[in-house]
Amino acid sequence: MRTAAFIIAALITLAGVGMLVSPATVLAFAQRAVTSVELYGSAISRLAIGVLFVAVAPASRAPWLLRVLGTIALLAGVATLFLGVDRAQAIAHWVSHQSLGAIRGFALVPLLLGGATVYACTPKGRAA
């Protein structure tokens, strides 16, 4: 399971890198219409990531970090279920009107949290 958490964390980090390198792609993606299927898929993904991070936490380098991030992901998943397509579309509309510099600033969140989670999911060093 720790490998799955590591892969998810690496993908989060890569998303941050992608946002940093190509913020115009984020803006183009934000201009798409949000469907209820995508919204529920996002909620289920967040819930699954939350459960995974909390389950892996005891065997990680930073159990408190994975517990906190897992709890945040669980709360975000539940909140997404109640968000509704109209509100999700409003958020996407707001994001699509941000500057490229702002999107690059937003990229720091997944970049830093993903990187910290990758570190937390790597095996502990060997004993000397």
C-alpha positions in Angstrom: 0.0 0.0 0.0 2.9 2.3 0.7 3.9 2.0 -3.0 0.4 3.1 -4.1 0.7 6.1 -1.7 4.1 6.9 -3.2 2.7 6.8 -6.7 -0.2 9.0 -5.8 2.2 11.5 -4.1 4.5 11.4 -7.2 1.5 12.2 -9.4 0.5 15.1 -7.2 4.1 16.4 -7.4 4.0 16.0 -11.2 0.8 17.9 -11.3 2.5 20.8 -9.4 5.4 20.7 -11.9 2.9 20.7 -14.8 1.1 23.7 -13.3 4.5 25.5 -12.9 5.8 24.7 -16.4 2.5 25.1 -18.3 0.0 27.2 -16.4 -1.9 27.9 -19.7 -2.9 24.2 -19.7 -4.5 24.7 -16.3 -6.4 27.7 -17.6 -7.6 25.8 -20.6 -8.7 22.9 -18.5 -10.6 25.2 -16.1 -12.6 26.6 -19.0 -14.2 23.2 -19.7 -17.7 22.5 -18.4 -17.7 20.4 -15.2 -20.1 17.4 -15.3 -21.7 15.6 -12.3 -19.8 12.4 -13.3 -16.4 14.3 -13.1 -17.5 15.9 -9.8 -18.4 12.5 -8.2 -15.3 10.9 -9.6 -13.2 13.7 -8.0 -15.0 13.1 -4.7 -14.4 9.4 -4.8 -10.7 9.9 -5.7 -10.2 12.2 -2.8 -11.9 9.8 -0.4 -9.8 6.9 -1.7 -6.5 9.0 -1.4 -7.5 10.0 2.1 -8.1 6.5 3.2 -4.9 5.3 1.6 -2.8 8.1 3.3 -4.3 7.4 6.7 -3.8 3.7 6.3 -0.1 4.0 5.3 0.7 6.7 7.9 1.9 4.3 10.7 4.6 2.8 8.4 5.8 6.1 6.9 8.7 8.4 7.7 6.2 11.2 8.7 3.1 9.6 10.1 1.6 12.9 11.3 2.0 14.4 7.8 0.2 11.5 6.1 -2.5 11.5 8.8 -3.1 15.2 8.4 -3.1 15.1 4.5 -5.3 12.0 4.6 -7.8 13.7 6.8 -7.7 16.8 4.6 -8.3 14.6 1.5 -11.2 12.8 3.3 -12.8 16.2 4.3 -12.3 17.5 0.7 -13.9 14.4 -0.7 -17.0 14.8 1.5 -17.1 18.5 0.8 -16.9 17.8 -3.0 -20.0 15.5 -2.7 -22.0 18.5 -1.4 -20.4 21.1 -3.7 -22.7 20.6 -6.7 -21.9 21.2 -10.3 -22.9 24.9 -10.3 -20.5 25.7 -7.5 -17.7 23.6 -9.1 -18.3 25.4 -12.3 -18.1 28.8 -10.5 -14.7 27.8 -9.0 -13.4 26.7 -12.4 -14.6 29.9 -13.9 -12.8 31.9 -11.2 -9.6 29.9 -11.8 -9.8 30.4 -15.5 -9.7 34.2 -14.9 -6.4 34.1 -12.9 -3.1 35.2 -14.3 -0.4 32.8 -15.3 1.7 34.0 -12.4 -1.2 33.2 -10.0 -1.5 29.7 -11.4 2.2 29.3 -10.9 1.8 30.4 -7.3 -1.1 27.9 -6.9 1.3 25.2 -8.2 3.4 25.5 -5.1 0.7 23.7 -3.1 0.7 20.4 -4.9 4.5 20.7 -5.5 5.4 21.1 -1.9 2.7 18.8 -0.4 3.4 16.1 -3.0 7.1 16.3 -2.5 6.7 16.0 1.3 4.4 13.1 0.8 6.8 11.4 -1.6 9.5 11.7 1.1 7.1 10.4 3.8 6.3 7.3 1.7 9.9 6.4 0.9 11.5 3.6 2.9 13.3 4.6 6.0 17.1 4.5 5.7 19.1 1.5 6.8 20.4 1.3 10.3 24.2 1.8 10.5 
